[in-house]
């Protein structure tokens, strides 16, 4: 949380007040919901360990995945405006979050304008990131979507100090397809093709990005061999 939302310049007393607000850790088992659609909004959740997916239910009652979240990211900001969660968040593996009571956080915002400015900056960056993803994926071919998805994970892991080229997919191929708007058969075919051309290596859910420049070229719709 220090890296995630503490602006520079807070004194020790302010830091201690913030730490007191983040007063409880909560374990969430695999496939267990952190919150459900229409639940009353009371908390923000900072992911400490593990991975989550967020989704809404479509008109036929099925899931439409809206995002995958990892350690170092916040969950629950969708509910700030209306007071109810607009999606459901479920753990992809045994995970742990820090609960942040929003009412207590608002009290801090009144006394700590720097923290409020940083929070607004975080929200703006998150909204911009999601909009970029939606706009980009909407105009891409299936091959571009898959390459962009892997690159997105790569950059997010790198920003948190993990390897940008070796990681494990916490979501299933069905979930990836749901998020990207692709059939699971298409996801499997694309992964196989990327592996055959040496762009990636895959062993079950373990992925190695062996040729990042080629993967970026594919995401841009270019020929990676040129």
N, C-alpha and C positions, 0 to 999 in steps of 0.2 A: 504493500500500500504506500510505502514511502516513495518508491519509484513511480507509482501509478498516479498519485494525486497530490503529493506534497509540493507546493511551489517553493522556490528558493526564498529564503528570508524569514521563514517562520522561526520564532525563538523556541527555546526548549519548553516553555510553558504551553505554548500553542500546540506543539507536537504532542505533549502529554495529554492535552485535552482531546485531540483527535484520536489518539490511541485508546482513550477511555470510551469513546463512542464505538470503536470497533471492539466490542467487548465479548464476542462469542464466536467460536468456530463451530461449524456444523458439518458433519459428515453426511454425504449423500451416496447411497449405494448405486451401483450400476442399474440402469433402467428405472431408477426412482425419480419422480418429479421434484424439482426444487420449488416450483410454483406452477399453478395451472391457469388456463385461460379464465379471465374474469375474477381471479382471486383479488382480494383487497390489497392494495399497495401499502406496504409498511416498511420494507427493507430494500436496500440495494445489497448486492452480493458481489464481493471480490473473490474471484476464483483463486484459491491458494494452491490446490493440487487437482489434477485431472482435466477432463474435457466434458463439454456439454453440447447439446444441440437445442436450438429453439425452433418451434414450428407452430403453425396454425392449422386448423381443420378446414378443408375445402368443402364445397357444396355436397360432395358425395360422402363426406364423413372421414375421408382419408387425411393423412398428414401431408402438409406442404412445408418442407424444411426451409427456414429462412436464414439460418446461419449456424456455424460451428464456433464455439468459444473455448478458449484455453486459459491456462494459468496466467495471471497478470491482467485479465480483462474483467470488466464489470458486467453484471447481469441485472436487469430490472429497470433500466432507464426508460423503457417503453411505456411504463405505467405512471411516470411522474405527472404528466399532464392531466390524465383522466381519472387517476386514483384506482385504476384496475389494470391488471396485466392483460395485454393484448395478444399474448402468445403463451405457449407452455415451454418450460425449460426442463430437460431431462438429462441425467448424467449418462455419458457414454461409457464410463468406467467408474470404479469407486473413486470418489472425489471429495474435496473439502473446500468449503467457502468460509469467508469471514462475513458475518452479518453486520450491516451498517444501518441502524435505525434512521430513517430519513428525517423524521421530526427532530432528532437530536443533531443531525448534520445541518439542518436548516438553522438551528440555534447558533451553531458555530459560524455559519455563513454571515450572520448579522454582525458578529464580533470580529470576523477575519475576512475582510474583503478580498485579500489575495487568494484565499482558498476558494471563494466563490468564483473569482475570475478563472482560476485554473479548472474548476469543475465545468464552467461554461465552455472553456476551450476543449476539454475532453469530449463533451457532448457534441460539439460542432465537428470535431475530427471524426467521431464515430459515425455521425449522420453522413458526412461527406464520403467516408470510406464505403458505407453501405450503398450510397447512391452510385458511386463509381462502379462498384461490383455489379449492381443491377443493370446499369446502362451498358457496361462492357459485355456482360454475358448475353444480354438480349440481342446483340448484333453479331455474335460469334458463331462459327461452325462448331460442330461437336469436338473436333480435334483441338481447336483453339480454346474451347471451354475447359477441357481437361488439362491442357498445358497451363492455362491461367490459374486454375484451381491449385495445382501443385506449386506453382510459383508463389501464390498467395500464402500458402502454408509455410513455404521456405522462408519468406521474408518475415513472417510473424514469429517463427521460431528463432530466427537470427536476432531479432530485436530483443528477445528475452534471454539471450546468451547461450542458446542451444545451437546445434549444428544446423546449417542451412541446407545441407545436402543429404543428411541421413536422419530419418525420423520414422515413426510408426504411425500408420493411419489408424486413428481410433474409431473412425466411422466405417460402416460396411459399404460395399460397392452399391448396394441398393440405396443407401442413404446419400451417397455421392450423386448417384443418378437422379434421385428425387430433387436434390438441391440444384443441380445443373440443368434439369429438364431433359434428361437423357434416360433411355431404357438401360437396365442393368447390363443387357447384352452389349450395348454400345460402349459402356464403361469398360467392360472386360476386354472387348476388342481393341479399344484404344490403348489400354495398359499393355496388352500383348504386343501391339504394333510399336509402341514406344520402347519396349524392352528389346524387340528384334532389331531395331535400328540403333540400339546402344545409347539412347537418350537417358533411359532410366534402367535400374535393376530392381526387381521386385521378388521378395521371398515371403509369401503369405501377405502380412500387412506391413512388413518392413520394406521401406523404400529408400533407394539411393538415387539421387539426381546426379547422373554421371556427366551430363553435358548441359550446363545451365544456359550458355549462349544459344544452343540449338533449341532448347525449350522456350526461351524468350522469342526466338524467331518464329516458332510455331504459333505461339500465343498472338503474335502480331500479324499472322497470316502470310509470313514469308517462307521461302524455301531455306531450311536450315543448312543445306549443302552449299549455298552460294556465298 
